[in-house]
């Protein structure tokens, strides 16, 4: 401002405040399978051999290595956006790049939600939370303010224990939670009434 006259900053017209979106995590933890054709089947081992203690000249019982398969069927996720020719020509910033970025973020968010909570119906994939046979630990009691139940340190230990007891604690593993759950863990003591360390540890 000089002498009461505003001087326009040419850089401001090129600035842009982008909409905030949910952070995505699924594809960073999952193993992408690229170049699939048709409806591929992945072979699985459903049963295996058992060891036996036997006496001299005894014979072990015969076991059969039973195999199964997990069938994949393709699903399509789409996003659609429209811009006018005049907007494309007259806007100071690269509107096409903005639209492409917005579409990519929309698709990533849709993939993330379906991977965790997809119903398996209405053209959606089946998400982890709705898959049969997944070990579930129910959090007891309601959270503060009568809302949804929030996990205690004992619940966290049980989640870890259920996975280990099913011999599934292999390869890369991770907890996936939202920001509110992280806030709960940072303020909730491991053991009530001890004024001790919170569930969320200093090393994240």
C-alpha positions as CSV (number, residue, x, y, z in Angstrom):
1,X,0.0,0.0,0.0
2,X,1.6,3.3,-1.1
3,X,-0.3,6.5,-0.4
4,X,-3.6,4.7,0.0
5,X,-3.4,2.9,-3.3
6,X,-3.3,-0.9,-3.3
7,X,-0.7,-2.5,-5.5
8,X,-1.9,-5.9,-6.8
9,X,0.5,-8.8,-6.4
10,X,0.7,-10.7,-9.7
11,X,1.6,-13.9,-7.9
12,X,-1.7,-13.9,-5.9
13,X,-3.7,-14.5,-9.1
14,X,-1.7,-17.7,-9.6
15,X,-2.1,-18.8,-6.0
16,X,-4.7,-21.5,-5.3
17,X,-6.2,-22.9,-2.0
18,X,-6.8,-26.5,-2.7
19,X,-9.6,-28.4,-1.0
20,X,-8.5,-30.6,1.9
21,X,-9.0,-34.3,1.3
22,X,-8.6,-37.4,3.5
23,X,-5.1,-38.8,3.4
24,X,-4.9,-42.2,1.7
25,X,-2.9,-45.2,3.0
26,X,-4.1,-48.4,1.4
27,X,-1.9,-48.5,-1.6
28,X,1.1,-47.7,0.5
29,X,0.5,-50.9,2.6
30,X,-1.0,-53.2,0.0
31,X,0.8,-55.2,-2.7
32,X,-0.3,-54.0,-6.1
33,X,-0.8,-56.7,-8.7
34,X,-0.1,-55.2,-12.1
35,X,-0.9,-56.4,-15.6
36,X,-3.7,-58.7,-14.7
37,X,-5.9,-60.1,-17.5
38,X,-9.4,-61.5,-17.1
39,X,-10.5,-62.9,-13.7
40,X,-7.2,-64.3,-12.3
41,X,-7.2,-67.0,-9.6
42,X,-4.6,-67.0,-6.9
43,X,-3.8,-70.5,-5.6
44,X,-4.0,-70.9,-1.8
45,X,-2.9,-73.7,0.6
46,X,-5.9,-74.7,2.7
47,X,-4.4,-77.6,4.5
48,X,-1.0,-79.3,5.0
49,X,1.0,-82.1,6.6
50,X,1.0,-82.9,10.3
51,X,4.0,-84.4,12.2
52,X,3.6,-87.6,14.1
53,X,5.7,-89.4,16.7
54,X,5.8,-93.0,15.8
55,X,7.5,-96.2,17.0
56,X,10.2,-98.3,15.3
57,X,8.9,-99.5,11.8
58,X,5.8,-97.4,12.3
59,X,4.2,-95.4,9.5
60,X,3.0,-91.8,9.6
61,X,-0.6,-91.1,8.8
62,X,-1.0,-89.9,5.2
63,X,-1.9,-86.2,4.8
64,X,-3.1,-84.5,1.7
65,X,-1.8,-81.0,0.8
66,X,-5.2,-79.4,0.0
67,X,-5.2,-76.4,-2.3
68,X,-7.9,-73.8,-3.0
69,X,-8.1,-70.5,-4.8
70,X,-9.1,-66.9,-4.4
71,X,-10.8,-65.5,-7.4
72,X,-10.5,-61.9,-8.4
73,X,-13.1,-60.1,-10.4
74,X,-12.4,-56.6,-11.8
75,X,-14.2,-53.6,-10.5
76,X,-14.2,-50.1,-12.0
77,X,-13.9,-46.8,-10.1
78,X,-14.5,-43.6,-11.9
79,X,-14.6,-39.8,-11.4
80,X,-15.8,-37.2,-13.8
81,X,-15.2,-33.5,-14.0
82,X,-16.1,-30.9,-16.7
83,X,-14.6,-27.6,-17.5
84,X,-15.6,-25.1,-20.2
85,X,-13.3,-24.1,-23.0
86,X,-13.4,-20.5,-21.8
87,X,-12.2,-21.5,-18.3
88,X,-9.4,-23.6,-19.9
89,X,-8.3,-20.6,-22.1
90,X,-8.7,-17.7,-19.6
91,X,-7.7,-19.0,-16.2
92,X,-4.2,-17.9,-15.2
93,X,-3.3,-21.2,-13.6
94,X,-3.0,-24.5,-15.2
95,X,-6.6,-25.6,-14.9
96,X,-6.1,-28.9,-16.7
97,X,-3.4,-30.0,-14.3
98,X,-5.6,-29.0,-11.4
99,X,-8.5,-31.1,-12.7
100,X,-6.2,-34.0,-13.3
101,X,-4.9,-33.8,-9.8
102,X,-8.4,-33.5,-8.3
103,X,-9.6,-36.6,-10.3
104,X,-6.6,-38.6,-9.1
105,X,-7.2,-37.7,-5.5
106,X,-10.9,-38.5,-5.8
107,X,-10.0,-42.0,-7.2
108,X,-7.4,-42.6,-4.5
109,X,-9.9,-41.8,-1.8
110,X,-12.5,-44.1,-3.3
111,X,-10.0,-46.9,-3.5
112,X,-8.9,-46.4,0.1
113,X,-12.5,-46.5,1.4
114,X,-13.4,-49.6,-0.6
115,X,-10.3,-51.4,0.4
116,X,-11.2,-51.1,4.0
117,X,-15.0,-50.8,4.0
118,X,-16.3,-51.9,0.6
119,X,-19.5,-53.8,0.8
120,X,-18.8,-56.3,-2.1
121,X,-22.2,-55.3,-3.6
122,X,-23.4,-52.5,-6.0
123,X,-20.2,-52.9,-8.0
124,X,-18.0,-52.3,-5.0
125,X,-15.0,-54.4,-4.0
126,X,-15.2,-56.3,-0.7
127,X,-13.3,-54.5,2.0
128,X,-11.3,-55.9,4.9
129,X,-13.9,-54.9,7.5
130,X,-16.6,-56.9,5.7
131,X,-14.6,-60.0,4.9
132,X,-15.6,-63.2,6.7
133,X,-13.1,-64.7,9.0
134,X,-11.3,-61.5,9.9
135,X,-10.5,-61.4,13.7
136,X,-12.5,-58.7,15.3
137,X,-11.9,-57.1,18.7
138,X,-14.9,-55.3,20.0
139,X,-14.2,-52.2,22.1
140,X,-16.2,-52.3,25.3
141,X,-18.3,-49.4,26.6
142,X,-19.0,-46.0,25.1
143,X,-16.4,-43.3,24.6
144,X,-16.5,-39.9,26.2
145,X,-19.7,-38.0,25.7
146,X,-21.6,-41.3,25.0
147,X,-20.1,-41.7,21.5
148,X,-18.5,-44.7,19.9
149,X,-16.4,-47.0,22.1
150,X,-12.7,-46.2,22.1
151,X,-10.0,-48.9,22.6
152,X,-8.0,-49.3,25.8
153,X,-4.4,-50.6,26.1
154,X,-5.9,-54.0,26.8
155,X,-7.8,-53.8,23.5
156,X,-4.6,-53.0,21.6
157,X,-2.9,-55.9,23.2
158,X,-5.8,-58.2,22.3
159,X,-5.8,-57.0,18.7
160,X,-2.1,-57.9,18.5
161,X,-2.6,-61.2,20.3
162,X,-5.5,-62.3,18.0
163,X,-3.4,-61.9,14.9
164,X,-0.4,-63.7,16.5
165,X,-2.6,-66.6,17.7
166,X,-3.9,-67.1,14.2
167,X,-0.2,-67.2,13.0
168,X,-0.9,-64.2,10.8
169,X,1.8,-61.9,12.2
170,X,4.0,-62.1,9.1
171,X,5.7,-59.7,6.8
172,X,4.7,-56.0,7.0
173,X,2.0,-55.1,9.5
174,X,0.6,-51.8,10.5
175,X,-2.2,-50.2,12.5
176,X,-4.5,-48.0,10.4
177,X,-6.5,-45.4,12.3
178,X,-7.9,-41.9,11.8
179,X,-6.7,-38.7,13.5
180,X,-9.3,-38.8,16.2
181,X,-8.2,-42.3,17.2
182,X,-4.6,-41.0,17.3
183,X,-5.7,-38.2,19.6
184,X,-7.4,-40.7,21.9
185,X,-4.3,-42.8,22.1
186,X,-2.2,-39.8,22.9
187,X,-4.4,-38.8,25.8
188,X,-5.4,-42.3,27.1
189,X,-3.2,-43.9,29.7
190,X,-2.1,-47.4,29.3
191,X,-3.2,-48.3,32.8
192,X,-5.9,-46.1,34.4
193,X,-5.1,-44.2,37.6
194,X,-1.3,-44.5,37.3
195,X,-0.5,-41.2,35.7
196,X,1.7,-43.2,33.4
197,X,2.6,-43.3,29.8
198,X,-0.1,-42.9,27.1
199,X,-1.0,-45.7,24.7
200,X,0.6,-43.7,21.8
201,X,4.3,-44.0,22.4
202,X,7.0,-41.4,21.7
203,X,8.4,-43.3,18.7
204,X,4.9,-43.2,17.0
